[in-house]
Structures are given as C-alpha cells and as structure tokens.
Amino acid sequence: MATRILVTGGAGFIGSHYVRTLLGPQGPGDVSVTVLDKLTYAGNPANLDEVRGHPHFTFRQGDICDAATVRELMAEHDEVVHFAAESHVDRSIDGGDEFIRTNVLGTHTLVNAAHSAKISTFVQISTDEVYGSIEQGSWPETHPLCPSSPYSSAKAAGDLVALSYHRTHGLDVRVTRCSNNYGHHHFPEKAIPLFITHLLDGKRIPLYGDGSHVRDWLHIDDHVQGIELVRTRGRAGEIYNIGGGTELSNRELTEMLLRELGADWDTGVQQVADRKGHDRRYSVDCTKIREELGYTPHVPFAEGLAETVRWYRDNRAWWEPLKARAAL
C-alpha cells in the first residue's frame, strides 16, 4: 500500500519541486501525495501542472491554521512534510504578524493534529537562518539558535514547537535546516530570480550594502534529495542541516549573474542601503546528514546557475505576471 504523504505549502518553490520529484519517474513510486496550500501570493497552482493529472495526486486549498481542515487531512495520511511558511525576510521586517501566525501557530496546529492522528513521521522544513550569523566555521545542528529577523525567529519557534511534540508526546518529528535554495520556479522576490529577471528586463540589480554578505547556495534538486533521505532514513527527534557547499558573497553572485546575462557592473547594479539586522554569513555543517544518511550535493553551482538563467529566459510567461502583481 502506498504511503500517504501530506505536503503543506506544496504549491510553493521548494514544496512543488518536492511533489514533482516524488511523483516523477525518479520518485519512489510507492507514495500518494496531497498538497495543502493556501495559495498566498507565493503559492502558484501552475507549479503543480506537471503532476495535476497523476492518479496519486490530490490538491486541497486551505490554511494550515484551520484546525478543522488540518484534522480532516491528518486522519487520511501517514506522513507529513511541512513546507508551508511565510519566508521573505524583507516582508517580515515590514510586518511580522503573518510570519508568527503561519510559522508558529500554523506549525502548532499541524503537529497537534499529527499527534492526535498518530502520524508516523512529521518532517519540519526549516532554514539555516535560525542560527543567526557566523563569522568563521560552520554551524552544527547543536548550535544555539540566534535568529535575527521576524522570519527566522518565527521559523526557530516553529522548530521548537514541533520538537516539543517529540519530547512530550513521542511524535516522530524530524527537522531539516537548509541553506539558500536556488533553481527554477522560484518566486521572483528572492535574490537570484529577482536579479535574473531584472537583468532580462534591462533593469539594475539592487545589491544590499557592500555586497560582502556570504551565503551557501543549494540547488533544489539537492535539497529535495536531502529531504527524502531524512523522511525515509532519518531519526526521530533529530535535526539535519542540508547545504550545497558553495559559499559566495552577494557581490560574487552578482558578478556571476552579470556574466551569464552579458551585463556589466556599472549599468547592471544599483547598490542600496543595507537591510536592517542583515546577517553577514551563513554556513551549515553537513557532517551529520552526510555520515548518517549518505547525503552529497550533486549539482555544481555554475552549472545549476546557468540552467536557472536559461529557465527564466525561456519562461517569461511564468514570472512576468508574478512580478507585475507583486510590483517587483
């Protein structure tokens, strides 16, 4: 019998790729998937067109804070992979209410219902931003949490709520904390798709501060691989960092994108005031997931970035309406 997986936020960037992968030719083949998504501005039904006709796919529009809907769905599933979140740092700085509601209260609604329904595995998808900033070295999973933004603090709180249900009730909760993702179908408010689409439209890239902030970049194929390893082979109550192994300053990233798109610094970049509370460097230690579960990132960054640029160049019909509606 197929494992019935409830995927929250499955119409978003990473969640939809996870669903497409599960139900695609390289997927496990023994699963059925239900997506629960509120379809906020970043949730796009078109992201699921590839699997919409699959016999083991179901879509349900709804809010993870709606306890009745969540209880109903939990009763029909075996496992949960929880992507649904408000995730844009700049938006959280402008106003954190929705971030607390979705990332904290929504996560509690889910784990509480999962406990009652005796869900076998609950995977909480989180972020390296919960650790804060690190000048040297890399964070292990045991590093104290020190989030800087309303977004990352809400994610940290959601992680702790989920893990408390493991420690108190024995719910099999597994947490993943990923570095910065990139790839196709990424909503164009985030750095790489925003920069690509601005350059394609002849606009200048808005680069924060001096551009020296460092991030580790993770292709969505590698992220999905890591999530599946945690879902199928991870241990209850454990946290697993998932990184891509490519650390770049935002200036270095910008220079790569300028080269890919045939633009130059003077006409292609506009340096803007730095973000409030902007973390200087993120770096995750992936020793645990590598040694325990055999995780290895496979997509070289230069190759993945070039593929991403090609996808946005070839899919204007996907991103142009999104940028217009969001006034990006």
C-alpha positions as CSV (number, residue, x, y, z in Angstrom):
1,M,0.0,0.0,0.0
2,A,1.3,3.4,-0.9
3,T,2.5,5.8,1.8
4,R,0.1,8.7,2.0
5,I,2.0,11.9,2.4
6,L,0.5,15.3,3.2
7,V,2.7,18.1,1.8
8,T,1.9,21.6,3.2
9,G,2.9,24.5,1.1
10,G,3.3,22.2,-1.9
11,A,2.4,25.0,-4.5
12,G,5.5,27.0,-3.5
13,F,9.0,26.9,-4.9
14,I,10.6,24.1,-2.9
15,G,7.4,22.2,-2.0
16,S,6.2,22.0,-5.6
17,H,9.6,20.6,-6.7
18,Y,9.4,18.0,-3.9
19,V,6.0,17.0,-5.1
20,R,7.0,16.9,-8.8
21,T,10.0,14.7,-7.8
22,L,8.1,12.3,-5.6
23,L,5.5,11.7,-8.4
24,G,8.0,11.8,-11.3
25,P,9.9,9.0,-13.0
26,Q,12.8,9.2,-10.4
27,G,10.4,9.2,-7.4
28,P,9.9,6.3,-5.0
29,G,6.8,5.0,-6.8
30,D,5.1,3.9,-3.6
31,V,3.6,7.1,-2.4
32,S,0.4,9.2,-2.9
33,V,0.6,13.0,-2.3
34,T,-1.9,15.5,-1.1
35,V,-0.9,19.2,-1.3
36,L,-2.4,21.6,1.2
37,D,-1.7,25.1,0.2
38,K,-3.4,28.4,1.0
39,L,-2.3,29.9,-2.4
40,T,-1.0,33.1,-1.0
41,Y,1.0,35.4,-3.3
42,A,3.9,32.9,-3.4
43,G,1.8,29.8,-4.0
44,N,1.3,29.2,-7.7
45,P,-1.1,26.4,-8.9
46,A,0.9,26.4,-12.2
47,N,3.9,24.9,-10.3
48,L,1.8,21.7,-10.0
49,D,0.6,21.4,-13.6
50,E,3.1,18.7,-14.3
51,V,1.5,16.3,-11.7
52,R,-2.1,17.5,-11.7
53,G,-3.2,14.5,-13.7
54,H,-1.3,12.0,-11.7
55,P,-3.5,9.3,-10.2
56,H,-1.8,9.6,-6.8
57,F,-2.0,13.4,-6.6
58,T,-4.6,15.5,-4.8
59,F,-4.8,19.2,-4.2
60,R,-6.6,20.9,-1.3
61,Q,-6.7,24.7,-1.0
62,G,-6.6,25.6,2.7
63,D,-4.9,27.2,5.6
64,I,-2.6,25.3,8.0
65,C,-4.1,27.4,10.8
66,D,-7.5,26.0,10.1
67,A,-7.7,23.2,12.7
68,A,-10.8,21.5,11.2
69,T,-9.2,21.2,7.8
70,V,-5.9,20.0,9.2
71,R,-7.6,17.4,11.5
72,E,-9.6,16.1,8.5
73,L,-6.5,15.7,6.3
74,M,-4.3,14.2,9.1
75,A,-6.8,11.4,9.5
76,E,-6.3,10.4,5.9
77,H,-2.5,10.4,5.8
78,D,0.5,8.5,7.2
79,E,3.3,11.2,7.0
80,V,3.6,14.9,6.8
81,V,6.3,17.1,5.1
82,H,5.7,20.7,6.2
83,F,7.0,23.4,3.8
84,A,4.2,26.0,4.3
85,A,5.7,29.2,5.6
86,E,5.9,32.9,5.2
87,S,9.6,33.2,4.1
88,H,10.7,36.6,2.8
89,V,12.9,38.4,5.3
90,D,12.2,41.9,3.9
91,R,8.4,41.3,4.2
92,S,8.9,40.1,7.8
93,I,10.8,43.3,8.7
94,D,7.9,45.4,7.3
95,G,5.4,43.4,9.4
96,G,5.8,40.2,11.3
97,D,2.2,39.3,12.1
98,E,1.6,36.8,9.3
99,F,5.0,35.2,9.9
100,I,4.1,34.5,13.6
101,R,0.7,33.2,12.6
102,T,1.8,30.9,9.9
103,N,5.2,29.7,11.0
104,V,4.4,29.3,14.7
105,L,0.7,28.9,15.2
106,G,0.3,27.0,11.9
107,T,3.1,24.6,12.8
108,H,1.5,24.0,16.2
109,T,-1.9,23.3,14.5
110,L,-0.2,20.7,12.3
111,V,1.9,18.9,15.0
112,N,-1.0,18.9,17.4
113,A,-3.3,17.3,14.8
114,A,-0.5,14.9,13.7
115,H,-0.1,13.7,17.3
116,S,-3.9,13.1,17.6
117,A,-4.0,11.3,14.3
118,K,-0.9,9.1,15.2
119,I,1.0,10.3,12.1
120,S,4.1,8.1,11.7
121,T,6.6,10.8,10.5
122,F,6.5,14.6,10.6
123,V,9.3,16.4,8.7
124,Q,9.6,20.1,9.6
125,I,11.3,22.0,6.8
126,S,13.3,24.9,8.3
127,T,16.2,27.2,7.5
128,D,19.8,27.9,8.4
129,E,18.7,31.4,9.3
130,V,17.6,30.2,12.7
131,Y,21.2,30.1,13.8
132,G,21.9,33.7,13.1
133,S,25.2,34.9,11.7
134,I,28.6,33.1,12.0
135,E,32.0,34.8,11.2
136,Q,34.1,31.7,10.9
137,G,33.4,27.9,10.6
138,S,30.0,26.3,10.2
139,W,27.1,25.6,12.4
140,P,26.4,22.1,13.6
141,E,22.8,21.1,14.5
142,T,23.6,21.6,18.2
143,H,24.5,25.3,17.7
144,P,22.3,27.7,19.9
145,L,19.6,29.4,17.9
146,C,20.1,33.2,17.5
147,P,17.7,34.4,14.8
148,S,17.9,38.0,13.6
149,S,14.6,38.7,11.7
150,P,11.0,38.1,12.5
151,Y,11.0,35.5,9.7
152,S,13.9,33.5,11.2
153,S,12.7,33.9,14.7
154,A,9.3,32.5,13.7
155,K,10.9,29.6,12.0
156,A,13.0,28.9,15.1
157,A,9.9,29.0,17.2
158,G,8.1,26.6,14.9
159,D,11.1,24.2,15.1
160,L,10.9,24.2,18.9
161,V,7.2,23.7,18.9
162,A,7.5,20.7,16.6
163,L,10.4,19.2,18.5
164,S,8.4,19.6,21.8
165,Y,5.8,17.2,20.4
166,H,8.5,14.6,20.0
167,R,9.9,15.1,23.5
168,T,6.5,15.3,25.2
169,H,4.3,13.0,23.1
170,G,6.7,10.8,21.2
171,L,5.7,12.2,17.8
172,D,8.3,11.3,15.2
173,V,9.5,14.8,14.3
174,R,12.5,15.3,12.0
175,V,13.8,18.8,11.3
176,T,15.8,19.9,8.2
177,R,17.6,23.2,8.1
178,C,18.7,24.2,4.6
179,S,21.0,26.9,3.2
180,N,19.9,29.3,0.5
181,N,18.0,27.5,-2.3
182,Y,18.0,28.3,-6.0
183,G,16.6,26.9,-9.2
184,H,13.5,27.1,-11.5
185,H,10.0,28.1,-10.3
186,H,11.5,30.4,-7.6
187,F,9.2,33.3,-6.8
188,P,10.9,36.4,-8.2
189,E,11.1,38.4,-4.9
190,K,14.1,36.3,-3.8
191,A,17.7,37.3,-4.7
192,I,18.6,35.0,-7.7
193,P,15.3,35.1,-9.5
194,L,14.9,38.8,-8.8
195,F,18.4,39.5,-10.2
196,I,17.9,37.3,-13.2
197,T,14.5,38.8,-14.2
198,H,15.7,42.3,-13.6
199,L,18.7,41.8,-15.9
200,L,16.4,40.1,-18.5
201,D,14.2,43.3,-18.4
202,G,17.2,45.6,-18.6
203,K,16.8,46.8,-15.0
204,R,19.5,47.2,-12.5
205,I,20.1,44.7,-9.7
206,P,19.5,46.1,-6.2
207,L,22.5,45.0,-4.2
208,Y,22.4,45.4,-0.4
209,G,25.2,47.3,1.3
210,D,28.7,46.5,0.2
211,G,27.7,43.0,-1.1
212,S,30.0,41.2,1.2
213,H,27.3,39.1,2.9
214,V,28.1,35.4,2.4
215,R,25.6,32.6,1.7
216,D,25.8,28.9,1.0
217,W,23.9,28.0,-2.2
218,L,21.8,24.8,-2.5
219,H,20.2,23.6,-5.7
220,I,16.6,22.5,-5.2
221,D,17.4,19.0,-6.7
222,D,20.0,18.5,-3.9
223,H,17.6,19.9,-1.2
224,V,14.9,17.5,-2.3
225,Q,17.4,14.7,-2.2
226,G,18.3,15.6,1.4
227,I,14.6,15.9,2.5
228,E,13.9,12.4,1.1
229,L,16.8,11.0,3.0
230,V,15.5,12.5,6.2
231,R,11.9,11.4,5.5
232,T,12.9,7.8,4.7
233,R,16.0,7.2,6.8
234,G,16.3,10.0,9.4
235,R,15.9,9.5,13.1
236,A,13.0,10.8,15.3
237,G,13.7,13.9,17.2
238,E,16.8,14.8,15.2
239,I,17.8,17.9,13.2
240,Y,19.7,17.7,9.9
241,N,21.5,20.5,8.2
242,I,21.3,20.4,4.3
243,G,23.8,22.6,2.5
244,G,25.1,23.0,-1.1
245,G,28.8,23.5,-0.3
246,T,29.1,26.7,-2.4
247,E,29.7,29.8,-0.3
248,L,29.7,33.1,-2.2
249,S,29.4,36.7,-1.2
250,N,26.5,38.5,-2.7
251,R,29.0,40.5,-4.8
252,E,30.5,37.3,-6.2
253,L,27.0,36.0,-7.0
254,T,26.1,39.3,-8.7
255,E,29.3,39.1,-10.8
256,M,28.4,35.6,-12.0
257,L,24.9,36.6,-13.0
258,L,26.2,39.7,-14.9
259,R,28.5,37.4,-16.9
260,E,25.7,34.9,-17.6
261,L,23.4,37.6,-18.9
262,G,26.0,39.7,-20.7
263,A,25.7,42.8,-18.5
264,D,28.3,44.9,-16.7
265,W,28.6,46.3,-13.2
266,D,28.2,50.0,-14.0
267,T,24.9,49.6,-15.9
268,G,23.6,46.5,-14.2
269,V,24.0,47.1,-10.5
270,Q,22.5,49.6,-8.1
271,Q,23.9,49.4,-4.5
272,V,21.2,50.2,-2.0
273,A,21.1,50.7,1.8
274,D,21.7,47.5,3.7
275,R,18.8,45.5,5.2
276,K,18.1,46.0,8.9
277,G,19.7,43.3,11.0
278,H,21.3,41.7,7.9
279,D,23.3,38.6,8.9
280,R,26.8,38.7,7.5
281,R,27.5,35.0,6.9
282,Y,25.6,31.6,6.9
283,S,27.4,28.3,6.8
284,V,26.0,24.9,7.7
285,D,28.0,21.9,8.8
286,C,26.5,18.9,6.9
287,T,28.6,16.2,8.5
288,K,25.6,14.6,10.3
289,I,23.4,14.1,7.2
290,R,26.4,13.0,5.1
291,E,27.7,10.4,7.6
292,E,24.3,9.1,8.8
293,L,22.3,9.3,5.6
294,G,24.8,9.4,2.8
295,Y,23.9,12.9,1.5
296,T,26.0,14.5,-1.1
297,P,25.1,17.6,-3.2
298,H,25.4,16.7,-6.9
299,V,24.7,20.0,-8.8
300,P,27.8,22.2,-9.4
301,F,26.8,25.8,-8.7
302,A,28.0,27.2,-12.0
303,E,26.0,24.6,-13.9
304,G,22.9,25.0,-11.8
305,L,23.0,28.8,-12.1
306,A,23.4,28.6,-15.9
307,E,20.4,26.2,-16.0
308,T,18.4,28.5,-13.8
309,V,19.1,31.5,-16.0
310,R,18.0,29.6,-19.1
311,W,14.8,28.6,-17.4
312,Y,13.8,32.2,-16.6
313,R,14.9,33.3,-20.1
314,D,12.6,30.6,-21.6
315,N,9.6,31.0,-19.2
316,R,8.7,34.7,-19.2
317,A,5.0,33.7,-19.2
318,W,5.5,32.1,-15.7
319,W,7.3,35.0,-14.0
320,E,6.2,38.2,-15.7
321,P,2.6,38.1,-14.2
322,L,4.1,37.4,-10.8
323,K,6.4,40.4,-10.9
324,A,3.6,42.6,-12.2
325,R,1.2,41.6,-9.4
326,A,3.9,42.0,-6.7
327,A,5.2,45.3,-8.2
328,L,8.8,43.9,-8.2
